[in-house]
């Protein structure tokens, strides 16, 4: 077996959260009297955290603190209205024999709540969202290094699986292997150009890699 640990991104990798994130964004947009986004416009904005998402959506001159407050006001009540695991995620997680972890740029409380409330928590040795006191968001490798340290796993025995260029960059900076998923929020071309070690089109294809 090549790996002792697999670290997964959350949004666009384990779960499709596009609709709940889009609804929260549109709640903010309605407050400002702006045209609402279509769901197809949401994936390109996701990946760098909520503040980054709002900056992309509203522009650099927006009051991001107020926009963030409004977004969380909605998301607090609706983060699981439509968010569900992608096909084959539940079955495949149960077949993976190594330690598993989650590292998301989403705030830590939402990351933990989504994993817990979708009944996925028993699969993971560690579940982490963004904890600013401990590490920066991906593509910074700090979160990966935090997990490696606490689970006592060597970088060369670790695989990062994600849909975002942030995931691939963070893996490279942490000197671990990477696998991009093509069903998430970034195109296969973007993942290849970023240097993903391999690509999978379905979550269960991960079993072939390990």
MOBEL-V874600 format. One record per helix or strand. SS is the DSSP state (h for helix, s for strand). FROM is the first residue (numbers start at 1). LEN is the number of residues. If there is no record, write none. Layout:
ss/from/len
SS/FROM/LEN
SS/FROM/LEN
This chain:
ss/from/len
s/5/4
s/11/1
s/15/2
h/18/14
h/39/7
h/50/9
h/64/15
s/84/2
h/89/5
s/99/9
h/108/10
h/121/3
s/126/5
h/142/10
h/155/3
s/158/5
h/165/9
s/177/5
h/188/7
s/199/2
h/203/7
